Amino acid sequence: MIKTQESLSMPEALDYAKKAEGDHTDIIGFIKKFTKLNKSDAEKLSKKLSDLDILKLKKDNIVKVIDLMPENEDELNKIFIDVSLDDSETKKILEVVKEFK
């Protein structure tokens, strides 16, 4: 049964899959292939991105930034298809992401 609907980063989804009852080795293996951070670092990155106080930066965008870990402006702009970031916002986000590489 679905209790809430919210976006989860890959590290958060991996944590849920590990805690879930039953054998989820296929799901866990799949998520591990694409996860670039552990859950603790993902939470720290999410907090730092939220603390930037960029109004255009929503929870869904933060989750995608954590999952994709963009390295440059082009990669970051692919996440923000519905809004346009200015140069200072882009630099702030990329600087925070760079700390976790």
Buried (B, 14 or more C-beta within 10 A) or exposed (E): EEEEEEBBBBBBBBBBBEEEEEEBEEBBEBBEEEBBBEBEBBBBBBEBBEEEEBEEBBEEBBBBBBBBBBEEBEBBBEBBEEBEBEEEBBEBBBEBBEEBE
